[in-house]
Amino acid sequence: MLEMQGLDYAYPGGVIALADVSLAIRPGEKLAILGANGAGKSTLLNILCGALRPARGKVCLEGRELRYDKLGLRYLRSQVGLVLQDPDDQLFAASVFEDVSFGPANLDLGSDEIHARVDAALEALEIADLRERPTHMLSFGQRKRVAIAGIVAMRPRYLLLDEPSAGLDPLGVEHLMSALARISAQGTAIALATHDVDMAYAWADRIVIFHNGTIACSGTADQVFNDATLLRDLRMRAPIIWDVAQALRAGGMIDASLPVPRDRESVLTQLGRFESKPR
């Protein structure tokens, strides 16, 4: 696992970002990290990838405590990749191929392996047609996917994303989440920090909600969003699909014995199943 144990972190001036946080990301899981601005989400991701060093506590990978020397950080970053919220903070090369190939090239791989990794990453993000496109001629959504492809090409076991849906239109979010589903299906653990409770509910195996630098709750989507009082205290709302599903269940319009639907398609499917039963 990739885990942090008892972490504290404060920014200059004494602003506390994390306080005694312990969290593990399990191999292959899909984890959504929710919370208001300033709750500590981005700080958490930066500590997990070694960009920040905690004041107290430790980060462990595969049971070994992270060493903050050159070899320790190099190994961590070969296993853990972070995609920043703004792709313009990450893209720097003249073309898509050059940008995506930068990471694998720095792993001292051969030319054939670099090309194979770039091609696979571009296919996974459905942007193979952009291979030779200058990066300055990409749309915002395309730049987002190129930034993710650059990390995916390094084949990390843990992929961290900071607000991946920010700035994308609904179709762009749909395409991105489909790409992440394909990457997850190949065994990569994915943890994303987001404000989008609807996306998190539809996608995540587990949800963690941060509040004032601590973990306020953690569990499956159904466990987390079933506590209306806690959500109010954290200034959050339940996903729209959750509210709709609960209302339909209460009204007898969908079968309460079925799992709570997580997306629009599941709601429509359950409505169809229920209505097709003999009365």
Secondary structure, DSSP 8 states (H G I E B T S, - for coil): -EEEEEEEEEETTTEEEEEEEEEEE-TT-EEEEE--TTSSHHHHHHHHTTSS--SEEEEEETTEE---SHHHHHHHHHHEEEE-SSGGGT--SSBHHHHHHHHHHTTT--HHHHHHHHHHHHHHTT-GGGTT-BGGGS-HHHHHHHHHHHHHTT--SEEEEESTTTT--HHHHHHHHHHHHHHHHTT-EEEEE-S-HHHHHHH-SEEEEEETTEEEEEE-HHHHHT-HHHHHHTT----HHHHHHHHHHHTTSS-TTS----SHHHHHHHHHHHHHS--
